[in-house]
Amino acid sequence: MQVKKYQAADTQQAMRLVRAAHGPDAVIMDCRSIAGGVEVVVSLDEMFESAAPSAAAFTSPANSVQANSTQAPPLARSVQAKREPTALDALFNRRKNLDEHQGVPQTQVPASEERNVGAGPQVVWSQNDELLAMKQEFASMKTMLLDQLKGHSWQQANHQTPEYEELNTFLSALDIDPALGKRLCAEIPAEETASLQREMLKMLLINKLAVAAPPSSGAICLVGPQGAGKTTTIAKIAAQYVLTHGRSDIAILTTDTARVGAQEQLRAYGRILQVPVHAIADEEEAIKTYRLLRKKNLVLIDTAGISFRDKQGISELQRLVSAMQDVQVFLTLPADVENYVQSEIIDAYSSLNAKGAVLTRIDEAMRLGGAMSNLIQHRLPLVWCANGPRVPQNLSPADAGKLVNMAVRMTKAFELKRNPVSAPQQAAKVSESVPAEVAAPRQAQRGSALNLRV
């Protein structure tokens, strides 16, 4: 397959060049960004087909073989001149020499038949299933590439429009990752109004943010860095289970021996809930204790906080979890840390094959777009959301719609920068922009006390 490249300042100019040279049915094979614009690659197969001599020219009695060779287009002549002898040509010459040596008379072919050799019936697209399927495949590829060109040119063609400026500001206020924001913009029609583009962006985020239902039984193990909220989340899950199913078929196991007071905090929760808490010191004891607790309907496993830079610690945790069979691992991801830190945490703990994530400390976060971007880009389902320290109220199953709407409401404080107001008015507007489900936990008193009656 031979191709030709066209370079232009943008995709619209490149497409005009392609249509001017090859017409509206040109087969576009690739489009990519280059320094100073874009480059479009076009297939020249159809040009060869139109430039080659037609079958009628070979079958016409007025044209001889010599006339066809002299009147053929330069491209066809160059192709014929460069053709290397094939094995079939060598075999034919050998047979001819043998016949001449043995005195076999050569069969004379009439001129009319010689001119018609190889002409055969002309095959059209509709008479050949393979050619028809190939044509349909090229048509689908053309449609797909044109759609990609349309998305690729969204920012280039609309970087000065008010609608684009509105949407770009909205994405920045949400703290959406730029790479993800670019892909989202490619799916939003540029001609729509700014308000409609916002609604479409919200729907895209809701659809792309994967959520999973929390498990109600089995062994649940929470992993993550120190201070992410694993112990408090374990207490919340345990409290919700006790309120629904009772305390007879649940147990808590903790492997956190590094942090001072970690086991005491979890034991305090266990005493309030009247749920047994088992503390272990090493891998052998953990496996033995876990085997004894597997008969319980729900076993909650709290682990020590390990930094995403501690590869050895994460490797040891992986061996421990692998030794305890049939354990469902969930990554505890704090929402109030920088986006790149969240990404590093997800990458570092990827060896544990977490089934989903718990997004914690939502009440301490200023924006949620970074966390949503990381979950979408790493394809990690969200299972729980924790937006405060209260047990068990501040833990709920993940809901993509609620989380996106909360993130949008939290951006109002950032959008106030575009509308200068006085300090008292700005403070009032910022206070109003904080969602109620976030403001309430912030006002709650911090501590380990349970807001629970059992």
C-alpha positions in Angstrom: 0.0 0.0 0.0 1.3 3.4 -1.0 0.4 6.6 0.9 0.8 10.3 0.6 1.1 12.8 3.4 -0.4 16.2 3.7 0.6 18.8 6.3 -1.4 21.8 7.3 -1.9 24.2 10.2 -5.1 22.4 11.3 -7.3 19.5 10.4 -9.7 21.6 8.4 -7.0 22.9 6.0 -5.6 19.4 5.7 -9.0 17.9 4.8 -9.4 20.6 2.2 -6.1 19.7 0.6 -7.0 16.0 0.6 -10.4 16.6 -1.0 -8.9 18.9 -3.6 -6.4 16.3 -4.6 -8.4 13.1 -4.3 -12.0 14.1 -4.0 -14.5 13.4 -1.3 -13.9 9.6 -1.3 -10.3 9.7 -0.3 -9.2 7.0 2.1 -7.6 8.6 5.2 -5.3 6.2 6.9 -3.9 8.3 9.8 -4.0 11.8 11.4 -1.5 13.0 14.0 -0.2 16.2 15.5 3.1 17.5 14.4 5.1 20.7 15.1 3.1 23.6 13.8 -0.1 21.7 12.8 -1.3 18.2 11.8 -0.3 15.6 9.3 -2.9 13.5 7.4 -1.9 10.3 5.6 -4.0 9.3 2.5 -4.0 5.9 0.7 -3.1 6.1 -3.0 -4.5 2.7 -3.9 -7.6 4.2 -5.6 -5.3 6.5 -7.6 -3.4 3.4 -9.0 -6.7 1.8 -9.9 -7.8 4.8 -11.9 -4.4 5.3 -13.5 -4.0 1.7 -14.7 -5.2 0.8 -18.2 -8.8 -0.5 -18.4 -9.7 -4.0 -19.5 -11.4 -2.5 -22.6 -8.1 -1.1 -23.8 -6.6 -4.6 -23.9 -9.6 -6.2 -25.5 -10.0 -3.5 -28.2 -9.0 -4.8 -31.7 -7.6 -1.4 -32.6 -4.9 -1.6 -29.9 -2.0 -4.0 -30.2 0.3 -5.1 -27.4 2.9 -2.7 -28.6 0.5 0.3 -28.6 -0.6 -0.5 -25.1 3.0 -0.6 -23.9 3.9 2.8 -25.5 0.6 4.5 -24.5 0.6 3.2 -20.9 0.9 5.9 -18.2 4.4 6.5 -16.9 3.5 5.0 -13.5 2.4 1.7 -15.1 5.5 1.6 -17.3 7.7 2.1 -14.3 6.0 -0.8 -12.5 6.4 -3.1 -15.5 10.0 -2.1 -16.0 10.9 -2.9 -12.3 9.1 -6.3 -12.3 11.6 -9.1 -11.4 11.5 -12.5 -13.3 9.5 -15.0 -11.3 9.9 -18.7 -10.9 7.1 -19.2 -13.4 9.0 -17.2 -16.0 12.1 -19.3 -15.5 10.1 -22.5 -15.8 8.4 -21.3 -19.0 11.8 -20.4 -20.6 13.2 -23.7 -19.7 10.3 -25.6 -21.3 10.6 -23.4 -24.4 14.3 -24.2 -24.8 13.7 -27.9 -24.3 11.0 -27.9 -27.0 13.3 -26.1 -29.4 16.1 -28.6 -28.7 13.8 -31.5 -29.3 12.3 -30.0 -32.5 8.8 -29.6 -31.1 6.9 -27.3 -33.3 5.7 -24.1 -31.6 1.9 -23.7 -31.5 0.9 -20.5 -33.3 -1.6 -18.5 -31.5 -3.9 -16.3 -33.6 -3.4 -12.6 -33.1 -7.0 -12.1 -32.1 -6.6 -14.7 -29.3 -3.2 -13.3 -28.3 -4.8 -10.0 -27.7 -7.5 -11.5 -25.5 -5.2 -13.6 -23.3 -5.6 -12.6 -19.7 -8.4 -10.2 -20.4 -11.2 -12.3 -18.9 -14.5 -11.0 -17.7 -14.2 -7.7 -15.8 -15.0 -8.1 -12.1 -16.9 -5.3 -10.4 -17.3 -4.7 -6.6 -20.8 -6.1 -6.4 -19.8 -9.4 -8.0 -17.0 -10.3 -5.5 -17.9 -10.8 -1.9 -14.3 -10.3 -0.7 -13.9 -7.0 -2.6 -17.3 -5.8 -1.3 -16.3 -6.7 2.3 -13.0 -4.9 1.8 -14.8 -1.8 0.5 -17.2 -1.8 3.5 -14.2 -2.1 5.8 -12.5 0.9 4.2 -15.7 2.9 4.5 -16.0 2.1 8.2 -12.3 3.0 8.8 -12.9 6.3 7.0 -15.9 7.1 9.2 -14.0 6.3 12.3 -11.0 8.4 11.3 -13.2 11.3 10.4 -14.8 11.1 13.9 -11.3 11.1 15.4 -10.4 14.1 13.3 -13.5 15.9 14.6 -12.5 15.2 18.2 -8.9 16.1 17.6 -9.8 19.4 16.1 -12.1 20.4 19.0 -9.6 22.4 20.9 -7.8 23.7 17.9 -11.0 25.0 16.2 -12.6 26.3 19.3 -9.8 27.5 21.6 -11.1 31.1 21.2 -14.8 30.5 21.6 -16.6 31.5 24.8 -18.1 28.0 25.1 -14.7 26.4 25.1 -13.4 29.0 27.7 -16.3 28.2 29.9 -15.8 24.5 29.7 -12.1 24.8 30.2 -12.6 26.9 33.3 -15.1 24.4 34.6 -12.7 21.5 34.1 -9.9 23.4 35.9 -12.2 24.3 38.8 -13.1 20.6 39.1 -9.4 19.7 39.2 -9.9 17.2 36.4 -6.6 15.8 35.0 -5.7 17.7 31.7 -5.3 14.5 29.7 -8.7 13.1 30.8 -10.3 16.5 30.3 -9.0 16.6 26.7 -10.6 13.2 26.0 -13.9 14.3 27.6 -13.9 17.5 25.5 -13.6 15.4 22.4 -16.9 13.7 23.2 -18.8 17.0 23.7 -20.2 18.9 20.7 -18.4 22.2 20.4 -21.5 24.0 19.0 -23.6 23.5 22.2 -24.1 26.2 24.8 -21.8 26.3 27.9 -24.5 25.2 30.3 -25.4 22.2 28.2 -21.7 21.3 27.8 -21.4 21.3 31.6 -24.3 18.9 31.9 -22.9 16.7 29.3 -19.5 16.7 31.0 -21.2 15.7 34.3 -22.9 12.8 32.5 -19.6 11.7 31.0 -17.9 11.7 34.4 -20.8 9.7 36.0 -20.7 7.1 33.2 -16.9 6.8 33.3 -16.6 6.6 37.1 -16.9 2.9 37.8 -18.6 1.9 41.1 -19.1 -1.5 42.7 -21.5 -2.7 45.4 -19.9 -3.2 48.8 -19.5 -6.9 49.8 -21.8 -8.0 52.7 -19.8 -11.2 53.6 -16.5 -12.8 53.3 -13.0 -11.5 54.3 -12.5 -7.8 53.6 -8.9 -6.4 53.9 -8.2 -2.7 53.8 -4.8 -1.5 52.6 -3.2 1.9 52.1 -0.8 4.5 53.4 -0.7 5.6 57.0 -3.3 8.1 57.9 -5.6 7.1 55.0 -8.4 6.1 57.4 -8.3 2.3 57.3 -9.0 1.7 61.0 -11.9 4.1 61.2 -13.3 2.6 58.0 -13.1 -0.9 59.5 -15.0 0.4 62.5 -17.7 2.0 60.3 -18.2 -1.2 58.3 -18.3 -3.3 61.5 -20.9 -0.9 63.1 -23.1 -1.0 60.0 -23.0 -4.8 59.9 -23.8 -5.0 63.6 -26.8 -2.7 63.3 -28.2 -4.8 60.4 -27.1 -8.4 61.2 -26.1 -8.5 64.8 -22.7 -9.1 66.4 -22.6 -12.9 66.5 -21.2 -13.6 63.1 -18.4 -10.9 62.7 -14.8 -10.7 63.7 -12.0 -8.1 63.3 -8.4 -9.0 62.7 -5.6 -6.4 62.8 -2.0 -6.8 61.6 -1.0 -3.2 62.5 1.8 -3.5 65.1 3.9 -0.6 63.8 1.7 2.4 64.7 1.5 3.2 68.4 -2.0 2.8 69.8 -3.4 1.4 66.6 -4.5 -1.9 68.2 -5.9 -0.1 71.2 -8.0 2.1 69.0 -9.5 -0.9 67.2 -10.0 -2.7 70.5 -11.9 0.3 71.8 -14.2 0.0 68.8 -14.6 -3.7 69.4 -15.6 -3.2 73.0 -18.3 -0.7 72.1 -19.6 -3.0 69.4 -19.0 -6.2 71.4 -17.1 -7.6 68.5 -14.0 -9.7 69.1 -10.7 -8.1 67.9 -7.7 -10.3 67.2 -4.2 -8.7 67.0 -1.4 -10.7 65.3 2.3 -10.1 65.2 3.6 -12.1 62.3 2.6 -13.9 59.1 2.4 -17.4 60.7 0.0 -16.2 63.5 -2.1 -14.3 60.9 -2.6 -17.4 58.8 -3.5 -19.5 61.9 -5.9 -16.9 63.3 -7.6 -16.3 59.9 -8.3 -20.0 59.5 -10.1 -20.0 62.8 -12.2 -17.0 61.9 -13.1 -18.1 58.4 -16.3 -19.6 59.7 -17.6 -16.1 60.5 -19.9 -14.5 57.9 -17.8 -11.3 57.9 -14.1 -11.0 58.8 -12.6 -7.5 58.7 -8.8 -7.2 58.3 -7.0 -4.0 59.3 -3.4 -3.6 58.0 -0.5 -1.4 58.9 -0.1 1.8 56.9 2.7 1.5 54.3 4.1 4.4 52.3 3.8 4.1 48.5 7.6 4.4 48.4 8.2 1.4 50.7 8.3 -1.3 48.0 9.6 -3.9 50.4 6.8 -3.2 52.9 4.2 -3.5 50.2 5.8 -6.8 49.0 5.6 -8.2 52.5 2.0 -7.2 52.7 1.3 -8.9 49.4 2.8 -12.2 50.7 0.6 -11.9 53.9 -2.6 -11.3 51.9 -1.7 -14.1 49.5 -1.2 -16.5 52.4 -4.7 -15.8 53.6 -6.9 -17.3 50.9 -10.1 -15.8 49.5 -9.4 -12.3 50.8 -11.0 -9.3 49.1 -8.6 -6.4 49.1 -9.7 -2.8 48.9 -7.4 0.3 48.6 -8.0 3.2 51.0 -7.4 6.3 49.0 -7.4 9.7 50.8 -9.2 12.4 48.9 -7.3 15.3 50.5 -3.8 14.6 49.0 -2.3 15.8 45.8 -3.4 14.2 42.5 0.0 12.8 41.7 0.3 11.3 45.2 -3.0 9.5 44.7 -1.7 8.1 41.4 1.5 6.9 43.0 -0.5 5.2 45.8 -2.7 3.3 43.2 0.4 2.3 41.2 2.3 1.1 44.3 -0.5 -1.0 45.6 -1.5 -2.4 42.2 0.4 -5.7 43.0 -2.3 -6.5 45.6 -5.0 -6.6 42.8 -7.5 -4.5 44.8 -11.2 -5.1 43.9 -12.0 -1.5 44.5 -11.3 1.6 46.5 -12.5 3.5 49.6 -12.4 7.2 49.0 -11.8 8.7 52.5 -11.3 12.2 54.0 -13.7 13.7 51.5 -14.7 16.3 54.2 -11.0 17.5 54.2 -10.7 17.8 50.5 -11.0 21.1 48.6 -11.8 19.5 45.2 -12.6 15.9 44.1 -11.8 16.1 40.4 -8.3 14.7 41.0 -9.5 11.7 42.9 -12.2 11.0 40.2 -9.6 11.4 37.5 -7.3 8.8 39.1 -10.0 6.3 39.6 -11.2 6.6 36.0 -7.7 6.5 34.5 -6.6 3.5 36.6 -9.9 1.8 36.1 -10.4 1.2 39.8 -14.0 0.8 40.9 -15.2 3.0 43.8 -16.9 1.0 46.6 -17.3 3.2 49.6 -17.1 7.0 50.3 -16.1 8.3 53.7 -16.8 12.0 54.4 -16.1 12.3 58.1 -15.0 10.7 61.3 -18.4 9.7 62.7 -19.1 6.0 63.1 -21.0 4.6 61.3 -22.8 7.7 59.7 -19.9 8.9 57.6 -19.5 5.9 55.4 -21.8 5.2 52.4 -21.8 3.0 49.3 -20.3 4.7 46.3 -22.7 6.6 44.1 -21.2 8.2 41.0 -24.0 10.7 40.6 -23.8 12.0 44.2 -20.0 12.2 44.1 -19.9 14.1 40.8 -22.7 16.5 41.9 -20.8 17.1 45.2 -17.6 17.8 43.3 -19.5 20.3 41.1 -20.9 22.1 44.1 -17.4 22.3 45.7 -16.1 24.1 42.7 -18.3 27.2 43.3 -15.6 28.5 45.7 -13.1 28.5 42.9 -15.4 30.0 40.3 -15.9 33.1 42.6 -12.4 34.2 41.4 -14.0 35.1 38.1 -16.6 37.4 39.7 -14.8 39.8 42.1 -16.8 40.6 45.3 -16.1 42.2 48.6 -14.5 40.1 51.3 -17.6 39.6 53.5 -19.7 38.7 50.4 -17.0 36.3 49.2 -16.8 34.6 52.6 -20.6 34.2 52.6 -20.6 32.7 49.1 -17.8 30.3 49.8 -19.7 29.1 52.9 -22.8 28.6 50.9 -20.9 26.7 48.2 -19.7 23.9 50.6 -22.1 20.9 50.3 -24.1 20.1 53.4 -22.8 16.5 53.5 -19.3 17.9 53.6 -19.9 20.8 56.0 -21.6 18.7 58.7 -18.6 16.3 59.2 -16.2 19.3 59.4 -18.3 20.8 62.2 -18.4 17.5 64.1 -16.1 17.0 67.0 -13.0 14.9 66.1 -12.3 11.8 68.2 -12.7 8.1 68.5 -16.1 8.2 70.2 -18.8 6.3 68.4 -22.1 8.0 67.6 -23.8 4.6 67.8 -26.3 2.8 69.9 -26.3 -1.0 69.9 
